[in-house]
């Protein structure tokens, strides 16, 4: 069956995942991590894409992005992918591919899933057994939103601003939300949508989104749960 083009629509949040080939490491040092995040931030700005959240694991990374244009995310990810592979191969004396094919991307409904997706990303290192709690991991946006660090690379979504009337209130509310975690159903839906590229939202959201693109946005009738192909721990 022919592979569907990625679903990308301006003005909507996109959950993006890029994994290393054969799950091999994509970073070997903090310098690699800083370089990769710098490329992400620079190309997000260049291609008019808001970077809301990120988590950088050893063999893959997640981004939460809102593009201003239809080509913003594809152009950004292409530039990041090419420049980082060149940097990584030259520095570590290797050749060949680094990525596991194309990046994966899903479009999400802000009101229902944006903060849940941020929580999902923050908890990735916890699920992987790398840290005991999200605040212990420095290579994600969690510490920025919970008030433990400042990260100028980020553009907070309006839903984050709605968590409280003061910075302290927003940071406390966000940290508590992450500590509370996700339900099994939320985690399953976010994982399945990310892996398969279908829009994540309720029936009304899916119907409205379908009016804006010729690309099919869901594999089934709106509202039907998305099956999970791989466990969340693998992401």
HELIX and SHEET records of a PDB file:
HELIX    1   1 UNK A   21  UNK A   23  5                                   3    
HELIX    2   2 UNK A   30  UNK A   46  1                                  17    
HELIX    3   3 UNK A   72  UNK A   91  1                                  20    
HELIX    4   4 UNK A  110  UNK A  114  3                                   5    
HELIX    5   5 UNK A  115  UNK A  122  1                                   8    
HELIX    6   6 UNK A  124  UNK A  127  1                                   4    
HELIX    7   7 UNK A  134  UNK A  136  5                                   3    
HELIX    8   8 UNK A  142  UNK A  145  1                                   4    
HELIX    9   9 UNK A  158  UNK A  161  1                                   4    
HELIX   10  10 UNK A  167  UNK A  180  1                                  14    
HELIX   11  11 UNK A  184  UNK A  196  1                                  13    
HELIX   12  12 UNK A  203  UNK A  210  1                                   8    
HELIX   13  13 UNK A  232  UNK A  234  5                                   3    
SHEET    1   A 4 UNK A  49  UNK A  56  0                                        
SHEET    2   A 4 UNK A  60  UNK A  67 -1                                        
SHEET    3   A 4 UNK A  13  UNK A  19 -1                                        
SHEET    4   A 4 UNK A 104  UNK A 108 -1                                        
END                                                                             
